[in-house]
Amino acid sequence: MNGEILFLFNHDAPHQVAHIAGIAKAARELDRTAPITCACSTPAIRAQVRAALGEGVSDKVEWFDFALPAWREAALAVPNLIAPVRRLRRLDYHAARLNAAAVVVSAERTCLRARAPRSGTRFVYVPHGAGDRAVAYHPDKGGFDLILVSGEKTAREMVSRGVAAEERVRVVGYPKFDTIDLSRRERFFVNERPVFVYNPHFDPFLSSWYSEGPALLDWFADGDGQAFNLIFAPHIMLFRKKLHISLEYRTARLRPDIEKRWREAENILIDTGGRRLVDMSYTLGADAYIGDVSSQVYEFLIRPDRCFFSTPFRTILARGNTPILRGGAAMSRSRRKNFRAFFPSMTSGSRLIARSRRRSSPIRCRTTHRKPPRNARRPKF
């Protein structure tokens, strides 16, 4: 081993890039001598990483093609729609390369399958997000030599749940924030109506999209919801496949498609696969957040404001200790039948919004170890 630090970007979508690319950039800038390699699974991922590093840094790191031979990538296209077989086969195929590095930094626990029994390689885990799902504390993560988390809440849970000893967990903040201009706010509509962002997860058991999402978009497209704007910005994996399977909850469901009338509505912007799904454009550009279990709520809360959780009761039970639910308003079944009675009640002067901001701010700070920038409050409506 020659002291090489290898940053592994092994996914079919780019949503994990910003969570470790910033660390790679800082490592290069702080230490000009240690070999640093970025291993990328697809050309699109590599382009995303290069953009995150910037021209001055991307030319000063080594690059490794982590893809399978083209014929194997093609052969696995269909089974990859059911399970992440490409990711797993890449790890098997390139295991020797990973074990040749001194350190491997990854945003996925699956990389541990490539670890050789007597390998001297140290594996470092950086979560791609700061969510409260049970999978965030999967016992397999105890196999990492070091776990870098975004805030004290996650660090405390990692230790209390027996995932890792305290000395193997470090709080480093939310690395994605270091790759984003948090002061920007793009305009996505020509009018001045309040902007909601709806960010459902892909998990077929935990997501609100399968049972409740279409009714929500109907309301914005055809009903009183036309008084507002809506950005439909789901987890980037939701529309990557039609059938979603959760091995954790032993559940499979077909994903509802996007209807034509939603796309034609002037007050609805629909993005199911664009780059803005992963660069905080929509969370920074919205006045209020609607979601379920995605950790992007913490990215929205960099500027504390209104959060609504369209969450089935079974989801709340499955999530267990879910502090972010205390920072927003959970839509009950009766409220979901009458969205008008719920959303407009969240005016800027109401006690409910003040309570939401007051409760969500400390939760966010404990989770992402980041105080909001000055003058970060969103426009009133």
Salt bridges, closest charged atoms under 4 A:
GLU4 OE2 - ARG97 NH2 2.64
ASP12 OD1 - ARG90 NH2 3.05
ASP59 OD1 - ARG50 NH2 3.03
GLU73 OE1 - ARG86 NE 3.30
GLU73 OE2 - ARG90 NE 3.04
ASP92 OD2 - ARG89 NH2 2.84
ASP92 OD2 - ARG113 NH2 3.01
GLU108 OE2 - HIS11 NE2 3.66
GLU108 OE2 - ARG87 NH1 2.73
ASP132 OD1 - LYS153 NZ 2.40
ASP132 OD2 - ARG319 NH2 3.92
ASP140 OD2 - HIS138 ND1 3.70
ASP145 OD2 - ARG115 NH2 2.51
GLU157 OE1 - ARG161 NE 2.84
ASP178 OD1 - ARG370 NH1 3.74
GLU186 OE2 - ARG184 NE 3.80
GLU186 OE1 - ARG276 NH2 3.16
GLU192 OE2 - ARG187 NH2 3.22
ASP203 OD2 - ARG133 NH2 3.56
GLU212 OE2 - ARG336 NE 2.94
ASP218 OD1 - ARG261 NH2 2.27
ASP222 OD2 - ARG261 NE 3.25
ASP224 OD2 - ARG340 NH1 3.67
ASP257 OD2 - LYS242 NZ 3.14
ASP257 OD1 - ARG255 NH1 2.89
GLU259 OE1 - ARG261 NH1 2.19
GLU264 OE2 - LYS260 NZ 3.67
ASP279 OD1 - ARG184 NH2 3.58
ASP279 OD2 - ARG275 NH1 3.04
ASP287 OD1 - ARG185 NH2 2.82
GLU299 OE1 - LYS176 NZ 3.28
ASP305 OD1 - ARG306 NE 2.40
ASP305 OD2 - ARG357 NH2 3.17
